[in-house]
Amino acid sequence: MSDGGRAVAGPGGAPRAGFAALVGWTNVGKSTLLNRLVGEKVAAVAEVPQTTRDRITGIRTIPGRGQIVFVDTPGFHRPAHRMNRAMVELARQVLSSVDAVLVVLDAARGLGAGDREVARAAAGSGGALVAVLNKIDRVRPKSKLLPMMRVVVEEWGLPEAIPVSALTGEGCGQLLEHVLARLPEGPPLFPEDQLTDRPERVLAAEWIRERLLQRLREELPHATAVLVDRWRKRDSGLVEVEATILVERESQKKIVIGKGGALLKEVGMEARRRIEALLGTPVFLRLWVEVRPHWRDDEATLRELGLA
């Protein structure tokens, strides 16, 4: 075993395989941790709350040892729209269908009431539990970690607390070993070279929105969504993708497009490169921006986004 999210196969024992959910209050670094544990980028990451809106899976196969199917979930938060209520409900539903639950906490921010709420929800899941104190690279001095570990174990009743840094990989090897040891014995659930079970067009939509969030930061992150309208592969191997970015007001549309279309063009170029890396083939990406008032409370739109 080593840090950095890489585990080395050990001797003896039957292979293990199962599902492990990553749950936590919003913006604790679950998606960054998922990418680190899998060893490849499968989840969108941005420095804004509620980046993850859907269930995202990342599959980590450890040769000769087993396979962990990590399930990243939307962060728990106080929902203000129908979309947000659906996100929190999705996170709760995932808890009932996994073998292990990683309660991810932001050690740099410290523990809060929301974190305890997540721990209580996880305790009712029936899966093996572990608290993951993330972002320890930002904790100074490190002695601050011990009181937090005592709280989650002695007061919240979680069996163990493991400090990690999803950013640097510190502690992630230990976490992998811990989770694998608590999965049921059995053969791999997916082919060994598969990294996720999410459709390519779903990942593409996530990465378009990620690039948008990185550009816009706090301006309007929660008022945007991405719908992939068309996905066509030509005989030449070129994949044509057309996607619509939803906003709620005309003023937001102008922000997304940018002066002379510059921001939308930059988002398109960055997202296209990421999709090409995923597919291993050239991609032609065309983006549109549509004003759809109150889409976060519109059931038909949420169904299009797979959130209802």
MOQUI-V572966 format. One line per field, one symbol per residue. phi: phi as a letter, one per 20 degrees, with the letter a starting at -180 (. if undefined). psi: psi as a letter, one per 20 degrees, with the letter a starting at -180 (. if undefined). A space follows every 10 residues. Layout:
phi->???
psi->???
This chain:
phi->.bfnndddfd fmnffcbrdc edcrffmenf fffgffffnb ecdfcbecfm fedcfcdcdd ddgmdqbddf decgffaefd cggfffffff fffggecceb ceeeceffen ecffffffff fffeenefdb edeemffdec fffffgffff ffeeeenffb cdebcffeng nffffgfffg fdeffrfgec gfeedbdegg fffffffffg fffffelefb feedbcdeeb bcdegfofde cdcdeecdcf fffffffnfm mfffffffff ffffffffem bfcddddccc ecglffdeff fffgemdb
psi->qrrjjpqppr qrqqqqqapo qoqrqqkikg hhgghghhjq oiqqpqlqqk gpirppqppo popigappnp opqqqqropi rgghhhghhg ghhhhikrhq poopqnhhhr qrhhghgghg ghhjhirpqp poorkiijpp riiihghghg ghghhijphq poprohgiip ihgggggggg ijqqqrrqir qhjphqjpqh hghggghghg hghhhhdjgl hijqrppohp opprhiippp ppqpppriqh hhghgggroj jgghgggggg hghghhhghk qqpopppqpp onpkhijohg ghghikj.
